[in-house]
């Protein structure tokens, strides 16, 4: 038994008092401190502080039982904290103030550990470069590159940063938000914040002007330069977690690859077969045996990790310097350096030319955001479900094939417009339907710089990392379209900055299947556990 204590304070930071709960194993000792900063606490706005503290005490009791103090803070403008919530903008100052406050407390033993999932990790990235007394971290399901969070190849991720931003913006102010599912279709999109919020949101307005990753915006605070490369040169062990259908899968793999050799040697990356939060929709997607992290590594694997980091546990729950991942459809966990095989398999897409009309005012949509926006993966609509979606099946595979790494695709195309979009989605055929794997999107001018109508050109598509088994007799499905208006802003078929455009027009697009193909990185079966 432990005689845990729970208390709270309002800590002043840049003109706002931020509600902070302090949980300790007992009232007199010194402890390593877990730091959690959370914006998703609006339900607690009217709760009494003492009740919140007791609830947090019960929620974090296992941490206290293991000798950790836990400090939980409501982010600015959320829950019990004062101020306005403008996503990302104040997290660096507020996070550093909290860390410094902890250093001046009697319960502090000289060790701080940062813990978070999703935006709760972003608030910690913003405090980099990290102080010497930060000794370890658990960074879950969050990319530190803001461009990846907002865009893919010039297309705003309206189902990720778009709708999420609307919910976050000044949430505690309860301003009326004139927002519907079609709000991101407005032309010109530069009027979005004035229309939806009734006021200009400068950070979002500037973001809309910066669809390219080399735009100067991404080197500003609004563009996330405080968080970029946060873990590239860390001096402490980091446990990264994600899923193959998380919203930031590719970005987290990039972060792992960008770490220094020493940083990676003492850290671990764990990848489940599920989506953001290690979840799936059992009614519409596949439930993998032992696929959740807690199923394989136990309910308290995070505590086991930090206990190992602190020398309180002899063996790490994960192989250090390795990526521990679930090989989908092979249905097992594996651990290795996730090096991409030099062996490649080319899947041809056909022999004919296929043409279709793309109408931006009735743009196609797809189910599941896969690895780049919310929605994870689900079984897809029937093939060729619309006139402007071209569905192609590969030949049945003649033997089992293990895919590991980044798939890619090459399309040879033409259009009668100065610019248009092409979208590719890969699925695998299963008994219950076609299960989404990966997608990518680009436009002619984004990739080529300029385009002359009716020219035949080649476009390249790169998909996020994956590991899965194609069984003998199964087929891959390739869907090609000119939009996924469920997850990305539609293309107007006009050349130039999207947010400034006031009209859209039809495009007549052609795909030359004989000159188009999918490339699979294939590997030999590896040891599993």
C-alpha positions in Angstrom: 0.0 0.0 0.0 1.1 3.6 -0.6 0.0 6.8 1.2 -0.4 8.8 -2.0 -1.2 12.5 -2.0 -3.1 14.7 -4.5 -2.9 18.4 -4.6 -3.4 21.2 -7.2 -2.1 24.6 -8.0 -2.7 27.3 -10.6 0.7 28.1 -12.1 1.2 31.5 -13.8 2.5 31.4 -17.3 2.5 34.4 -19.6 -0.6 36.0 -18.3 -2.7 32.8 -17.7 -3.1 30.6 -14.7 -2.8 27.0 -15.7 -4.5 24.3 -13.6 -1.9 21.8 -12.4 -2.4 18.6 -10.3 0.5 17.2 -8.3 0.4 13.5 -7.5 3.0 12.0 -5.1 3.6 8.6 -3.6 3.8 10.3 -0.2 4.0 13.7 1.3 7.6 13.9 2.3 9.9 12.1 -0.2 11.7 13.2 -3.4 10.7 11.5 -6.6 11.3 11.3 -10.3 8.5 13.3 -12.0 6.3 12.3 -14.9 5.1 15.4 -16.8 1.7 15.3 -18.7 0.1 18.3 -20.3 -3.4 17.7 -21.7 -5.8 19.8 -23.8 -8.5 17.2 -24.0 -10.1 18.1 -20.7 -13.0 20.3 -21.5 -15.4 17.9 -19.7 -13.7 19.0 -16.5 -14.3 22.7 -16.9 -17.1 22.8 -14.3 -15.7 20.1 -12.0 -14.3 20.9 -8.6 -10.6 20.9 -8.4 -10.4 18.4 -5.5 -12.6 15.9 -7.4 -10.3 16.2 -10.5 -7.2 15.6 -8.3 -8.7 12.5 -6.8 -9.7 11.1 -10.2 -6.2 11.7 -11.5 -4.8 10.0 -8.3 -6.8 6.9 -9.1 -5.9 7.0 -12.8 -2.2 7.2 -12.1 -2.0 5.0 -9.0 0.3 2.4 -10.6 2.8 5.1 -11.4 2.7 6.2 -7.8 3.0 2.6 -6.6 6.2 2.4 -8.6 7.7 5.5 -6.9 7.0 8.2 -9.5 5.5 11.6 -8.9 3.1 12.7 -11.6 2.3 16.3 -12.6 -0.8 16.8 -14.9 -1.5 20.2 -16.3 -4.5 21.4 -18.3 -3.2 23.2 -21.4 -3.9 26.9 -21.9 -7.6 27.6 -22.5 -8.7 24.0 -21.8 -10.4 22.5 -18.8 -9.7 24.5 -15.7 -6.9 26.6 -17.2 -7.2 30.2 -18.2 -6.4 31.8 -21.6 -7.2 31.0 -25.2 -6.3 27.8 -26.9 -4.6 28.4 -30.2 -3.2 25.1 -31.3 0.6 24.8 -30.7 1.2 28.5 -30.3 1.8 28.8 -26.5 3.1 25.3 -25.7 6.8 26.0 -25.6 6.5 28.8 -23.0 3.9 27.0 -21.0 5.8 23.8 -21.0 9.1 25.4 -20.0 7.5 27.3 -17.2 6.0 24.0 -15.8 9.4 22.3 -16.0 11.1 25.1 -14.2 8.4 25.1 -11.5 8.9 21.4 -10.9 12.7 22.0 -10.4 11.9 24.3 -7.5 9.7 21.9 -5.6 10.7 19.9 -2.6 9.5 16.7 -4.1 11.7 16.9 -7.1 14.7 14.4 -7.1 16.5 15.7 -10.2 14.8 13.5 -12.8 12.0 14.6 -15.2 10.3 12.2 -17.6 8.1 13.5 -20.4 5.0 11.4 -21.3 2.4 12.0 -24.0 0.3 10.6 -26.8 -0.7 12.7 -29.9 -0.9 16.4 -29.1 0.1 15.5 -25.5 3.5 14.7 -27.2 3.6 17.8 -29.3 3.6 20.0 -26.2 6.8 18.3 -25.1 8.5 18.5 -28.6 8.0 22.3 -28.4 10.3 22.4 -25.3 13.3 21.1 -27.2 16.3 21.3 -27.0 15.7 19.4 -23.8 17.3 20.2 -20.5 19.9 17.9 -18.9 17.5 16.8 -16.1 15.1 15.2 -18.6 16.1 11.6 -18.4 13.7 9.8 -20.6 10.4 10.0 -22.5 7.4 8.2 -23.9 6.5 9.9 -27.1 3.4 8.4 -28.7 1.7 8.8 -32.1 2.9 12.3 -33.0 5.1 13.8 -35.7 7.4 16.7 -34.9 7.3 18.0 -38.5 4.3 20.4 -38.7 4.1 20.3 -42.5 3.4 16.5 -42.4 0.6 17.1 -39.9 -1.1 19.7 -42.1 -0.3 18.7 -45.7 0.6 15.9 -48.1 2.3 17.1 -51.3 0.5 20.4 -51.2 -2.9 19.1 -50.2 -4.4 20.2 -46.9 -5.3 17.3 -44.7 -8.8 18.6 -44.0 -9.8 15.4 -42.1 -6.8 15.8 -39.8 -5.4 19.2 -39.1 -8.4 20.9 -40.6 -11.3 19.6 -38.6 -9.2 19.1 -35.5 -8.0 22.7 -35.6 -11.6 23.9 -35.7 -12.4 22.0 -32.5 -9.3 23.2 -30.7 -9.5 26.9 -31.6 -10.5 28.9 -28.5 -12.5 25.9 -27.3 -13.1 27.3 -23.8 -14.4 30.6 -25.2 -17.4 28.7 -26.7 -17.5 31.0 -29.7 -20.0 30.1 -32.3 -18.3 28.2 -35.1 -20.1 28.2 -38.5 -18.6 24.8 -39.5 -20.1 22.0 -41.5 -18.6 19.0 -43.3 -18.4 21.1 -46.5 -16.7 24.1 -45.0 -13.3 23.1 -46.5 -14.9 23.2 -50.0 -15.4 26.9 -49.8 -13.8 29.1 -52.5 -11.7 31.0 -51.8 -10.5 28.9 -48.8 -8.6 32.0 -47.6 -11.9 33.2 -46.1 -12.2 30.0 -44.0 -11.4 31.4 -40.5 -13.4 34.6 -41.0 -16.4 32.6 -42.1 -16.1 29.8 -39.5 -14.9 31.6 -36.5 -16.2 35.1 -37.2 -12.6 36.4 -36.9 -9.2 36.0 -38.5 -7.0 33.3 -37.1 -3.6 34.5 -38.3 -1.7 31.2 -37.8 -4.2 29.2 -39.9 -4.5 32.0 -42.5 -0.7 31.9 -43.0 -0.7 28.1 -43.1 -3.1 28.2 -46.1 -0.6 30.2 -48.0 2.1 27.6 -47.5 1.2 24.3 -49.3 4.9 23.6 -50.1 7.3 22.4 -47.4 10.0 24.8 -48.5 7.8 27.9 -47.8 9.3 30.2 -45.2 6.2 29.8 -43.0 7.4 26.4 -41.9 10.5 28.0 -40.3 8.3 30.2 -38.1 6.7 29.5 -34.7 3.3 29.2 -36.4 4.9 26.6 -38.7 6.3 24.5 -35.9 10.0 25.4 -36.0 10.1 25.0 -32.2 9.3 21.3 -32.5 11.2 20.3 -35.7 13.9 17.8 -35.1 13.1 17.7 -31.4 14.4 14.1 -31.0 17.2 14.1 -33.5 19.9 14.6 -30.9 18.3 13.5 -27.6 20.6 12.4 -24.9 18.1 10.2 -23.1 16.1 7.0 -24.1 12.9 7.5 -25.9 10.0 5.1 -26.4 8.2 5.9 -29.6 4.8 4.3 -30.3 2.7 4.4 -33.4 0.5 2.1 -35.6 0.7 1.2 -39.2 -2.7 3.0 -39.6 -1.8 5.9 -37.3 -2.2 9.4 -38.7 1.5 10.1 -38.4 3.1 6.7 -39.3 5.5 8.0 -41.9 6.5 11.0 -39.9 7.4 8.9 -36.8 9.5 6.5 -39.0 11.2 9.6 -40.3 11.9 10.8 -36.8 13.4 7.4 -35.9 15.6 7.5 -39.0 16.8 11.0 -38.2 17.9 10.2 -34.6 21.6 10.1 -33.9 23.1 6.7 -33.7 23.6 7.0 -30.0 20.1 8.2 -29.5 18.6 5.3 -31.4 20.8 2.7 -29.6 19.2 3.5 -26.3 15.6 4.0 -27.7 12.8 1.9 -29.2 10.0 2.2 -31.7 6.9 0.0 -31.3 4.3 -0.2 -34.2 1.0 -1.9 -33.8 -1.3 -2.9 -36.7 -4.0 -0.4 -35.7 -4.7 3.4 -35.8 -4.4 6.5 -33.7 -4.6 5.3 -30.1 -4.0 1.7 -31.0 -7.7 1.3 -31.9 -9.7 -0.3 -34.7 -13.4 -0.6 -35.7 -14.2 -4.3 -35.2 -17.4 -4.0 -37.3 -15.6 -2.8 -40.4 -11.9 -3.8 -40.1 -9.7 -6.7 -39.2 -9.0 -7.5 -35.5 -5.5 -8.9 -35.4 -4.7 -11.6 -32.7 -2.6 -10.0 -30.0 -2.3 -6.9 -32.0 -2.6 -4.2 -29.3 0.5 -3.1 -27.5 -1.0 -3.9 -24.1 -2.0 -7.4 -25.3 1.6 -8.2 -26.2 3.6 -6.2 -23.7 1.2 -5.8 -20.8 -1.0 -3.1 -19.4 1.9 -1.3 -17.8 4.6 -1.5 -20.5 5.2 2.3 -20.2 6.1 1.9 -16.5 8.3 -1.1 -17.4 10.1 1.1 -19.9 10.9 3.9 -17.5 11.8 1.4 -14.8 14.3 0.0 -17.2 15.6 3.4 -18.1 16.1 4.2 -14.4 17.9 0.9 -13.8 15.0 -0.5 -11.7 14.3 -3.3 -14.2 17.1 -5.5 -15.7 15.5 -6.0 -19.1 13.8 -3.6 -21.5 10.3 -4.6 -22.6 11.5 -3.7 -26.2 14.7 -4.4 -28.1 16.9 -1.3 -28.0 17.9 0.3 -31.2 15.2 -1.8 -33.1 11.7 -1.3 -34.4 9.3 -3.7 -32.8 6.3 -4.1 -35.2 3.3 -6.3 -35.9 3.5 -8.0 -39.3 0.0 -7.8 -40.5 -1.7 -10.9 -41.9 1.3 -12.9 -40.8 -0.1 -12.1 -37.4 3.0 -11.9 -35.3 5.3 -9.3 -33.6 8.8 -8.9 -35.0 11.8 -6.9 -34.0 14.6 -5.7 -36.3 16.1 -2.6 -37.8 13.3 -2.5 -40.4 15.8 -2.2 -43.2 14.1 -2.1 -46.6 15.0 -5.1 -48.8 16.8 -4.4 -52.1 14.5 -7.1 -53.6 11.6 -5.5 -55.4 8.5 -6.9 -57.2 6.9 -4.9 -59.9 3.1 -5.1 -60.4 1.9 -4.0 -63.8 -1.5 -2.2 -63.9 -2.7 -3.3 -67.3 -2.5 -2.7 -71.1 -5.1 -0.1 -72.0 -5.6 3.6 -71.7 -8.3 4.7 -69.2 -10.0 8.2 -69.3 -12.5 9.8 -67.0 -13.9 13.2 -66.2 -13.1 14.7 -62.8 -15.6 17.2 -61.5 -14.3 19.1 -58.4 -17.9 20.0 -57.5 -18.7 16.3 -57.0 -15.3 14.9 -56.0 -14.9 11.2 -55.0 -14.3 10.1 -51.4 -12.7 7.0 -49.9 -13.2 5.1 -46.7 -10.5 5.3 -44.0 -7.7 7.7 -43.7 -5.1 4.9 -43.6 -1.7 6.3 -42.4 -2.1 10.0 -43.1 -5.4 11.2 -41.7 -8.0 10.1 -39.2 -10.0 7.0 -39.9 -7.5 4.2 -39.9 -8.4 1.4 -42.3 -11.6 -0.3 -43.1 -13.0 -2.5 -45.9 -13.4 -0.4 -49.1 -16.4 0.3 -51.3 -16.9 -2.0 -54.2 -14.4 -1.5 -57.1 -15.2 1.1 -59.8 -17.8 2.5 -57.4 -17.9 5.7 -59.4 -17.2 6.7 -63.0 -14.2 8.7 -61.8 -12.6 5.9 -59.7 -10.6 3.4 -61.7 -10.1 0.1 -59.8 -7.5 -2.4 -61.0 -6.7 -5.8 -59.5 -3.3 -7.5 -59.8 -3.0 -11.1 -60.9 -3.3 -13.5 -58.0 0.0 -13.9 -56.2 1.6 -17.3 -57.1 3.2 -17.6 -53.6 3.3 -15.9 -50.2 5.0 -12.5 -50.4 6.2 -10.5 -47.4 6.1 -6.8 -48.0 8.2 -4.6 -45.7 9.1 -1.0 -46.3 7.7 1.7 -48.6 5.7 0.7 -51.6 5.7 3.1 -54.5 3.7 3.6 -57.7 4.4 5.2 -61.0 1.6 6.5 -63.2 1.9 7.7 -66.8 -0.9 10.3 -67.3 -2.2 13.3 -69.2 -4.8 16.0 -68.6 -6.5 18.7 -70.6 -5.9 21.2 -67.7 -2.9 23.2 -66.7 -3.0 21.4 -63.4 -5.0 18.5 -61.8 -4.7 15.9 -59.1 -4.0 12.2 -59.1 -4.7 10.0 -56.1 -3.7 6.3 -55.6 -5.0 3.9 -53.0 -3.7 0.4 -52.4 -5.8 -2.4 -50.8 -5.5 -6.1 -50.4 -8.3 -8.5 -51.3 -9.6 -10.5 -48.3 -12.6 -12.8 -47.9 -14.7 -10.1 -46.3 -13.7 -7.4 -48.8 -10.8 -5.2 -49.9 -8.8 -3.9 -46.9 -7.1 -0.5 -47.3 -3.3 -0.4 -47.0 -1.9 2.9 -48.2 -2.6 6.0 -50.2 -0.8 9.0 -51.7 -1.8 12.1 -53.6 -0.1 14.7 -55.7 -0.8 17.2 -58.5 0.9 17.8 -61.8 2.4 21.2 -60.9 3.4 20.2 -57.4 5.5 17.4 -58.7 6.6 18.7 -62.1 6.7 22.4 -61.4 4.8 23.2 -64.6 2.6 21.2 -67.0 1.5 21.7 -70.6 -2.1 20.4 -71.2 -2.3 17.1 -73.1 1.4 16.3 -72.4 2.0 12.7 -71.4 4.1 12.6 -68.1 5.1 10.3 -65.3 4.1 10.9 -61.7 5.7 9.1 -58.7 3.8 8.1 -55.5 5.5 7.0 -52.3 3.6 5.2 -49.5 4.3 5.1 -45.8 6.2 2.2 -44.3 4.2 -1.1 -43.8 4.9 -4.7 -43.1 2.3 -7.3 -44.2 1.9 -10.7 -45.8 0.2 -11.3 -49.2 -0.9 -14.9 -49.2 -0.8 -17.1 -52.2 -3.9 -16.5 -54.4 -4.6 -13.1 -53.0 -4.7 -9.9 -55.1 -3.9 -6.3 -54.6 -6.3 -3.6 -55.6 -5.2 -0.3 -57.0 -7.7 2.6 -57.0 -6.9 5.7 -59.1 -8.8 8.9 -58.9 -8.3 12.7 -58.9 -9.4 13.3 -55.3 -10.2 11.9 -51.9 -12.4 14.6 -50.7 -13.1 12.8 -47.5 -9.5 13.4 -46.3 -7.8 16.0 -48.5 -9.0 19.3 -50.0 -10.2 18.7 -53.6 -8.2 20.0 -56.5 -10.0 22.6 -58.6 -8.1 21.8 -61.8 -6.8 25.4 -61.7 -3.2 26.3 -61.5 -1.8 28.3 -58.6 -2.3 28.7 -54.9 -5.4 26.8 -53.9 -6.5 29.1 -51.0 -6.7 32.0 -53.5 -8.8 30.2 -56.1 -12.4 31.2 -56.6 -13.6 28.8 -59.3 -13.2 25.1 -60.3 -13.5 23.4 -63.7 -13.8 19.9 -65.2 -10.7 17.9 -66.1 -10.5 15.1 -68.7 -7.7 12.9 -67.4 -6.1 9.8 -68.9 -4.0 7.0 -67.3 -1.7 4.9 -69.5 -1.9 1.6 -67.6 0.7 -0.1 -69.8 3.3 2.4 -68.6 2.1 2.4 -65.0 3.1 0.1 -62.2 3.3 -0.6 -58.4 6.6 -1.5 -56.8 6.7 -3.7 -53.7 9.7 -4.1 -51.4 9.7 -7.8 -50.5 11.6 -9.6 -47.8 12.1 -13.1 -46.4 10.1 -14.2 -43.4 11.8 -13.1 -40.1 11.9 -14.5 -36.6 8.7 -13.6 -34.7 7.7 -13.7 -31.1 
